[in-house]
Amino acid sequence: MNIYSAISANIWKSYLILFLFIIFAGTVAYVIGRATGYGPGLGVVIFIFSIVYSFFSYYYSDKMVLAASGAKQIEVKDHPQLFHIVENLSIAGGVPMPKVYIMEDPSPNAFATGRDPKHAAVAVTTGILERLNKSELEGVLAHELSHVRNYDTRLLAITAVLVGFIALITDIFLRHVFWNGLGNRDRDARAQLIFFVVAIALAILAPIVASLIQLAISRKREFLADASGALLTRYPEGLASALEKISSDPRPLKTATNATAHLFIVNPFKGKGFAGWLSGLFSTHPSAQERIKILRSM
Protein backbone atom coordinates (compact mmCIF):
# COMPACT_ATOMS: atom_id res chain seq x y z
CA MET A 1 0.00 0.00 0.00
CA ASN A 2 1.45 3.39 -1.00
CA ILE A 3 0.97 6.61 0.94
CA TYR A 4 -1.92 7.85 -1.19
CA SER A 5 -3.92 4.64 -0.88
CA ALA A 6 -3.22 4.69 2.86
CA ILE A 7 -4.69 8.19 3.08
CA SER A 8 -7.81 7.07 1.21
CA ALA A 9 -8.09 4.00 3.44
CA ASN A 10 -7.87 6.19 6.57
CA ILE A 11 -10.71 8.42 5.37
CA TRP A 12 -13.00 5.46 4.79
CA LYS A 13 -11.92 3.77 8.01
CA SER A 14 -12.99 6.87 9.94
CA TYR A 15 -16.52 6.69 8.55
CA LEU A 16 -16.63 2.92 8.98
CA ILE A 17 -15.58 3.14 12.63
CA LEU A 18 -18.26 5.75 13.29
CA PHE A 19 -20.93 3.57 11.66
CA LEU A 20 -19.86 0.37 13.42
CA PHE A 21 -19.59 2.20 16.73
CA ILE A 22 -23.17 3.42 16.49
CA ILE A 23 -24.37 -0.12 15.72
CA PHE A 24 -22.25 -1.59 18.50
CA ALA A 25 -23.39 1.02 21.04
CA GLY A 26 -27.01 0.37 20.09
CA THR A 27 -26.56 -3.38 20.55
CA VAL A 28 -24.86 -2.95 23.93
CA ALA A 29 -27.58 -0.50 24.99
CA TYR A 30 -30.37 -2.89 24.00
CA VAL A 31 -28.79 -5.78 25.92
CA ILE A 32 -28.23 -3.58 28.98
CA GLY A 33 -31.82 -2.31 28.77
CA ARG A 34 -33.20 -5.84 28.76
CA ALA A 35 -30.78 -6.97 31.47
CA THR A 36 -31.78 -4.17 33.85
CA GLY A 37 -35.47 -4.55 33.11
CA TYR A 38 -35.88 -1.13 31.52
CA GLY A 39 -36.60 -2.66 28.13
CA PRO A 40 -35.78 -1.29 24.66
CA GLY A 41 -36.46 2.30 25.80
CA LEU A 42 -33.05 2.56 27.43
CA GLY A 43 -31.47 1.16 24.29
CA VAL A 44 -33.14 3.83 22.16
CA VAL A 45 -31.93 6.61 24.49
CA ILE A 46 -28.32 5.37 24.48
CA PHE A 47 -28.46 4.72 20.73
CA ILE A 48 -29.52 8.33 20.05
CA PHE A 49 -26.92 9.60 22.50
CA SER A 50 -24.24 7.53 20.74
CA ILE A 51 -25.06 9.20 17.42
CA VAL A 52 -24.81 12.68 18.98
CA TYR A 53 -21.62 11.69 20.80
CA SER A 54 -20.07 10.33 17.58
CA PHE A 55 -20.57 13.56 15.68
CA PHE A 56 -19.42 15.60 18.67
CA SER A 57 -16.21 13.58 18.83
CA TYR A 58 -15.71 14.02 15.09
CA TYR A 59 -15.79 17.82 15.29
CA TYR A 60 -14.43 18.53 18.78
CA SER A 61 -12.06 15.70 19.74
CA ASP A 62 -9.02 17.83 18.78
CA LYS A 63 -10.07 20.65 21.10
CA MET A 64 -10.69 18.15 23.91
CA VAL A 65 -7.21 16.64 23.49
CA LEU A 66 -5.45 20.02 23.38
CA ALA A 67 -7.31 21.23 26.47
CA ALA A 68 -6.59 18.01 28.38
CA SER A 69 -2.88 18.30 27.52
CA GLY A 70 -2.62 21.88 28.72
CA ALA A 71 -1.35 23.00 25.30
CA LYS A 72 -1.20 26.74 24.56
CA GLN A 73 -1.33 28.11 21.02
CA ILE A 74 1.63 30.22 19.89
CA GLU A 75 2.36 32.69 17.11
CA VAL A 76 5.59 33.21 15.18
CA LYS A 77 6.87 35.82 17.68
CA ASP A 78 6.59 33.33 20.56
CA HIS A 79 9.00 30.76 19.05
CA PRO A 80 10.23 31.72 15.55
CA GLN A 81 12.30 28.57 14.91
CA LEU A 82 9.49 26.16 15.80
CA PHE A 83 6.93 28.15 13.84
CA HIS A 84 9.10 28.39 10.71
CA ILE A 85 9.98 24.67 10.77
CA VAL A 86 6.27 23.78 10.82
CA GLU A 87 5.60 26.34 8.10
CA ASN A 88 8.37 25.05 5.80
CA LEU A 89 7.41 21.41 6.30
CA SER A 90 3.76 22.24 5.57
CA ILE A 91 4.76 23.82 2.27
CA ALA A 92 6.98 20.84 1.40
CA GLY A 93 4.22 18.40 2.32
CA GLY A 94 1.51 20.29 0.46
CA VAL A 95 -0.74 20.72 3.51
CA PRO A 96 -2.19 23.87 5.10
CA MET A 97 -0.20 25.36 7.96
CA PRO A 98 -1.55 23.79 11.18
CA LYS A 99 -1.92 25.68 14.44
CA VAL A 100 1.14 25.35 16.66
CA TYR A 101 0.95 24.64 20.40
CA ILE A 102 3.46 24.30 23.23
CA MET A 103 3.00 22.30 26.45
CA GLU A 104 4.92 23.39 29.55
CA ASP A 105 6.47 20.06 30.46
CA PRO A 106 10.13 18.96 30.78
CA SER A 107 9.41 15.53 29.27
CA PRO A 108 10.30 15.57 25.54
CA ASN A 109 7.27 14.63 23.43
CA ALA A 110 4.93 15.84 20.68
CA PHE A 111 1.61 15.03 19.03
CA ALA A 112 -0.71 16.13 16.21
CA THR A 113 -4.48 16.27 16.18
CA GLY A 114 -7.37 17.47 14.01
CA ARG A 115 -10.10 15.95 11.85
CA ASP A 116 -8.38 16.88 8.55
CA PRO A 117 -5.41 18.95 7.27
CA LYS A 118 -7.53 22.13 7.23
CA HIS A 119 -8.36 21.76 10.94
CA ALA A 120 -5.07 20.44 12.32
CA ALA A 121 -2.73 21.31 15.17
CA VAL A 122 0.72 20.17 16.25
CA ALA A 123 1.90 20.41 19.85
CA VAL A 124 5.35 19.98 21.38
CA THR A 125 6.61 20.12 24.94
CA THR A 126 9.14 22.61 26.24
CA GLY A 127 11.29 19.56 27.01
CA ILE A 128 11.55 18.56 23.36
CA LEU A 129 12.50 22.10 22.35
CA GLU A 130 15.32 22.07 24.90
CA ARG A 131 16.73 18.63 24.05
CA LEU A 132 16.58 18.36 20.26
CA ASN A 133 18.68 20.11 17.64
CA LYS A 134 17.10 21.57 14.50
CA SER A 135 17.36 18.47 12.28
CA GLU A 136 15.92 16.27 15.05
CA LEU A 137 13.07 18.70 15.67
CA GLU A 138 12.37 18.74 11.92
CA GLY A 139 12.19 14.94 11.97
CA VAL A 140 9.67 14.94 14.81
CA LEU A 141 7.51 17.64 13.24
CA ALA A 142 7.65 15.92 9.83
CA HIS A 143 6.39 12.76 11.57
CA GLU A 144 3.52 14.69 13.15
CA LEU A 145 2.62 16.50 9.93
CA SER A 146 2.58 13.11 8.21
CA HIS A 147 -0.08 12.03 10.69
CA VAL A 148 -2.08 15.05 9.57
CA ARG A 149 -1.48 14.47 5.85
CA ASN A 150 -2.31 10.76 6.15
CA TYR A 151 -5.54 11.53 8.09
CA ASP A 152 -4.20 9.51 11.03
CA THR A 153 -5.19 12.30 13.40
CA ARG A 154 -8.86 11.94 12.50
CA LEU A 155 -8.80 8.15 12.73
CA LEU A 156 -6.91 8.01 16.03
CA ALA A 157 -8.82 10.81 17.75
CA ILE A 158 -12.21 9.33 16.86
CA THR A 159 -11.08 5.87 17.92
CA ALA A 160 -9.87 7.17 21.30
CA VAL A 161 -13.07 9.06 22.06
CA LEU A 162 -15.30 6.17 21.05
CA VAL A 163 -13.31 3.64 23.07
CA GLY A 164 -13.78 5.95 26.02
CA PHE A 165 -17.53 6.08 25.43
CA ILE A 166 -17.82 2.28 25.32
CA ALA A 167 -15.91 2.10 28.60
CA LEU A 168 -18.24 4.72 30.07
CA ILE A 169 -21.54 2.99 29.29
CA THR A 170 -20.28 -0.41 30.42
CA ASP A 171 -18.94 1.13 33.65
CA ILE A 172 -22.35 2.72 34.32
CA PHE A 173 -23.99 -0.66 33.84
CA LEU A 174 -21.59 -2.44 36.21
CA ARG A 175 -22.14 0.22 38.86
CA HIS A 176 -25.90 -0.15 38.42
CA VAL A 177 -25.61 -3.91 38.89
CA PHE A 178 -23.46 -3.47 42.00
CA TRP A 179 -25.98 -1.16 43.69
CA ASN A 180 -29.29 -2.39 42.30
CA GLY A 181 -28.85 -5.97 41.16
CA LEU A 182 -31.15 -6.88 38.28
CA GLY A 183 -33.25 -3.75 38.80
CA ASN A 184 -36.78 -3.84 37.31
CA ARG A 185 -38.18 -7.24 36.43
CA ASP A 186 -39.32 -8.17 32.95
CA ARG A 187 -42.37 -10.37 32.67
CA ASP A 188 -40.08 -13.09 31.39
CA ALA A 189 -37.58 -13.38 34.25
CA ARG A 190 -35.69 -16.18 32.49
CA ALA A 191 -35.14 -14.04 29.38
CA GLN A 192 -33.98 -11.15 31.54
CA LEU A 193 -31.49 -13.42 33.29
CA ILE A 194 -30.05 -14.47 29.90
CA PHE A 195 -29.70 -10.84 28.85
CA PHE A 196 -28.14 -10.07 32.22
CA VAL A 197 -25.42 -12.70 31.72
CA VAL A 198 -24.75 -11.47 28.17
CA ALA A 199 -24.62 -7.85 29.40
CA ILE A 200 -22.07 -8.73 32.10
CA ALA A 201 -19.91 -10.45 29.47
CA LEU A 202 -20.20 -7.44 27.14
CA ALA A 203 -19.42 -5.01 29.95
CA ILE A 204 -16.19 -6.88 30.69
CA LEU A 205 -15.08 -7.74 27.16
CA ALA A 206 -16.26 -4.75 25.09
CA PRO A 207 -13.74 -2.20 26.49
CA ILE A 208 -10.90 -4.72 26.14
CA VAL A 209 -11.76 -5.56 22.53
CA ALA A 210 -12.21 -1.86 21.69
CA SER A 211 -8.84 -1.03 23.24
CA LEU A 212 -7.05 -3.83 21.36
CA ILE A 213 -8.47 -2.52 18.09
CA GLN A 214 -7.28 0.97 19.02
CA LEU A 215 -3.77 -0.34 19.79
CA ALA A 216 -3.51 -2.22 16.49
CA ILE A 217 -4.56 0.85 14.50
CA SER A 218 -2.21 3.14 16.40
CA ARG A 219 0.89 0.96 15.95
CA LYS A 220 0.41 0.68 12.19
CA ARG A 221 -0.03 4.42 11.80
CA GLU A 222 3.25 5.12 13.64
CA PHE A 223 5.27 3.12 11.11
CA LEU A 224 3.58 4.92 8.22
CA ALA A 225 4.18 8.35 9.81
CA ASP A 226 7.87 7.50 10.38
CA ALA A 227 8.28 6.58 6.71
CA SER A 228 6.28 9.59 5.50
CA GLY A 229 8.21 11.94 7.78
CA ALA A 230 11.57 10.61 6.55
CA LEU A 231 10.38 11.06 2.97
CA LEU A 232 9.37 14.64 3.72
CA THR A 233 12.74 15.69 5.22
CA ARG A 234 14.86 13.34 3.07
CA TYR A 235 16.87 12.75 6.27
CA PRO A 236 15.76 9.64 8.25
CA GLU A 237 18.64 10.07 10.73
CA GLY A 238 17.05 13.25 12.11
CA LEU A 239 13.96 11.38 13.30
CA ALA A 240 15.99 8.33 14.36
CA SER A 241 18.25 10.46 16.56
CA ALA A 242 15.22 12.30 17.98
CA LEU A 243 13.53 9.01 18.90
CA GLU A 244 16.71 7.91 20.72
CA LYS A 245 16.76 11.05 22.83
CA ILE A 246 13.02 11.09 23.54
CA SER A 247 12.75 7.40 24.45
CA SER A 248 15.83 7.53 26.70
CA ASP A 249 14.45 10.39 28.78
CA PRO A 250 12.92 8.83 31.94
CA ARG A 251 10.53 11.67 32.78
CA PRO A 252 6.83 10.92 32.17
CA LEU A 253 4.50 13.49 30.64
CA LYS A 254 2.42 14.94 33.47
CA THR A 255 -0.74 15.65 31.47
CA ALA A 256 -0.87 12.37 29.52
CA THR A 257 -3.77 9.99 30.07
CA ASN A 258 -4.63 6.55 28.75
CA ALA A 259 -7.10 8.25 26.39
CA THR A 260 -4.44 10.50 24.81
CA ALA A 261 -1.26 8.36 25.08
CA HIS A 262 -1.61 6.95 21.56
CA LEU A 263 -1.35 10.45 20.01
CA PHE A 264 2.21 11.16 21.20
CA ILE A 265 5.30 10.31 19.19
CA VAL A 266 6.53 7.97 21.97
CA ASN A 267 4.93 6.42 25.03
CA PRO A 268 4.38 9.37 27.44
CA PHE A 269 4.17 7.17 30.58
CA LYS A 270 7.88 6.26 30.62
CA GLY A 271 8.59 4.63 33.97
CA LYS A 272 5.48 6.05 35.61
CA GLY A 273 4.99 3.27 38.15
CA PHE A 274 2.03 0.99 37.53
CA ALA A 275 0.76 3.24 34.73
CA GLY A 276 4.10 2.85 32.95
CA TRP A 277 4.01 -0.93 33.32
CA LEU A 278 0.42 -1.13 32.10
CA SER A 279 1.17 1.20 29.20
CA GLY A 280 4.08 -1.00 28.18
CA LEU A 281 1.86 -4.07 28.32
CA PHE A 282 -0.84 -2.48 26.16
CA SER A 283 1.45 -0.17 24.21
CA THR A 284 0.01 2.15 21.60
CA HIS A 285 3.44 2.40 19.93
CA PRO A 286 5.95 0.00 18.39
CA SER A 287 9.23 -0.08 20.31
CA ALA A 288 11.48 2.92 19.70
CA GLN A 289 14.38 0.56 18.96
CA GLU A 290 12.42 -1.10 16.15
CA ARG A 291 11.42 2.24 14.67
CA ILE A 292 15.02 3.54 14.85
CA LYS A 293 16.34 0.39 13.18
CA ILE A 294 13.89 0.75 10.28
CA LEU A 295 14.67 4.46 9.85
CA ARG A 296 18.43 3.81 9.74
CA SER A 297 17.94 1.09 7.14
CA MET A 298 16.27 3.54 4.71
N, C-alpha and C positions, 0 to 999 in steps of 0.2 A: 504493500500500500504506500503510495507516494503522499507527500504533504497535502496536496490539494484534495485527494480523495479522503484523507483523514479529516480535513476540515469539513467536507460535506457530510461525512459520517457522524461527526460530532454534532452538527446542526440537527440531523434527523434523530440522533440518540437523545438529544435534549427533549424533543417533542414526544418521543416514544416513552421516555422515563416519566414525563408528566402524565401521559395517558395511562400507563400501567399503574402509576402511583394512585391515581384517582380510582381505578378499578380495584386495586388492592385495598385501599383505605375503605372503600364501600363494602367490600367483602368482610374485612375485619370488623367494621362497624355493625354489620348485619348479625354476624356471629355473636358479638358482644351483647347486642340488643336482645337476642334470643336467650343468651346465657343468663343475663341479669333479670329477665322477665319483663323488660320494657318493650319488647317486640320490635317490629321493623321501623317504628317511629324514630328510635334512637339512631338506627342505621341511616335513615334519610337525613337526619340533622347532621351527623358526622360526615356523610357523603357530600352534602352541600358545602359544609365548612371546609372539607378537603379541597374542593374546587377553588373556593375563594383563597385558601391558604396557598395553593399551587401557583396561582397567578400573582399573588402578593410576593411569593418567594422569587418568582421570575423577574419582577421589576425592582424589588427592593433588597434582595439578598446581599448585593454589593455594599449598600449603605449600612446594613446590619453588621457585616463583617468588619468594615472600616471603623465603625463606632465601637464594636467590641474589642478591637485591637488598640484602641486609643490613638489611631493615626490622625495626624494633622496635615491638611493640605498646604503645600508651599507654592510660591511663585519663583520666578527666575532669580530675583534679588536675594531670596532666602538661602539658596544653595546653587550658584551658577553652574558648577561642574556637573552635579547630579542632573539638573534640569536640561543642560545641553546634551548630555549623553543620551538621555531618554528621547530628546527631540531628534538627534541625529539618527539613532537607531529606528525611530518611527518612520523617518523619511526613507531609510534604506530598506525597511521592511514593507513599505507601502501601506502603513496603517495610520489612522489619525493619531495625533499626539494625545496620549492618555493624561489624566490628572495625576499629579505626583504628590505622594504623601511620605511623611517621616514619622516613625515611632520612637519615642524616647525610651530606649532600652539598650543596655550594653551588650546583649547577646546578638551576634551577627546573624541576620536573617532577612528575608524579603518575600513578598508575595504579590500576585496580581489578581484582580477581580473585575467583574463587570459582565453584563449579559451579551455584549458584542463589542467589536472594536470602537464603535462610536460612543459607547458608554463605559469606558474602561478606566482603571486606575492601577497604578503600581505603587507599592509602599515598601520602604526599606527602614531598617533600624539605624539608630545613631551608631550602634556597635559595628555594623557592616561598613559604614562610611569611614570609621576610624581604622579598621583593620585591613581593608582591601586597597590595592593600588588601582590605577585607572583601568588597565586592561582587564583586571579581575572583576571590577565593578561593571564594566561593559559586558563581560560574559554573563554575569548574574542578570543584568537588566535585559540582555538579549534573550535569555531563557524565559524571563517573565513576559516579555513582549510576544514571545512565541506562543505562550499560553493564550494570550489575547488573540493573536492572529489565527491560531488553530481552533478557536472557540472552546478551549479547555475551561476557561474561567466560567462560562455559562454552565457547561455540563457539570463541573465540580461543585459550583455554588448551589445549583438546584439539587444535586444529589445530597449534599450535606444538610440542607434545610429539610428535605423530605425525609431523610433518615431520622432526623431529630423529631419530626412530627409523628412518625410511626412509633418511636420510642415513647413519646408523650402520651398517645392514646392508649398504648398497652400498659403504661405505668398507671394511668388513671384507672383502668380496669382492675389491675392487681390491687390497688389501694381500696377500690370499692369492694372487692371480694374479701379483703382482709377485715374490713370494718362491718360489712353488711352480709357476708355470705352470698347466697344465691339471690338475695333481693326479692323482688316480686315473683309470684309463682304463675307460670303459664298453666293453662288448663291441662296440657299434656306434660306432667312433671317429668316423665321419662325422656321426652324429646328435649326438654330444657336441660336435663342432666347431660345428655349427649353434647348439646351445644356448649354447655359449661366446660366440659372436658376439652373440646376442640378449642374453645376460646383461651383456656389456660395454656394449651400447647402453642397457640398462635402468639400469645402474649410473651412467652419465653423465647420462641424461635424467630419470630418476625424481626425484632431489632438486630439479632445476630446475623441473619441472612442478609438484611438490608446493609449492615455494616460491611460484611464480606464483599458484597457487590461494589460498594463504595471504594473499598481498598483496592480491588482488582482494577477498577477504572482509573483510580488515582495513580497507581504504579505505572501503568502503560503510558499515561499522559506525560509522566516525568521523563521517560526515555525519549519520547517524541520531541518534547520541549528542549532537551539537551541537544539533540541532533539539529533541530531547527535553529537554536541559538548559536551553535557553532557555525552553521551555514551562514547565518546573518553577519557574524563578526569575521568570519574566515580565519578564526584563531581559537581552536578548541582548547589550547593550553590555558587561556585566560579563565575559562569556566572551570577547568579541571583544578587549577591552582586555587581558585576561589572556594570550590567545594572542599578541598583539603583544609583550608583555614577555618571555614565555617563549621565543618563537622568535628574538627579537633577542639573547638572551643567548648568547655564544659558547662558554660552558663545557660540555663534554660530561659526561654522567653516568658516573661512574667504574665503577659496578657493572653497567651495561647490557651485554647481549650480543645477538648476532643472534637468539637464541631468545626473548628477552624484549622486544626493541625495539618490537614491534607493540602492546604493552600500554599504553605511555606515551601521554600526551595529545599530545606532539609528539615528533619524532625525537630520541632521546637522544644521538645520535652527533655532534651539531653541530660540524662542523669538525675532527673527530678523524682527521686524516690520511687514509690510504687507507680506513680503516673508514668515515669520514664520506662520502667520495666514493662508496664502494660502497653505503652505506645510501641515499644520495640517488638512485643509479641504480635500486636495487630498493627504493624507499621503501614503507614500510607505511602511510604517512599521505598524505592529499591535502596540497597546499601550504597553509601557514598563511594566506597571502594570500587564497587562494580561500575558505577557511573563514571568514575575517574578513569578506570581501565579502558572503558569503551571510548571515551573522549580522546584519550592519548593514543588510541589505535587508529584514529581517523586520519 
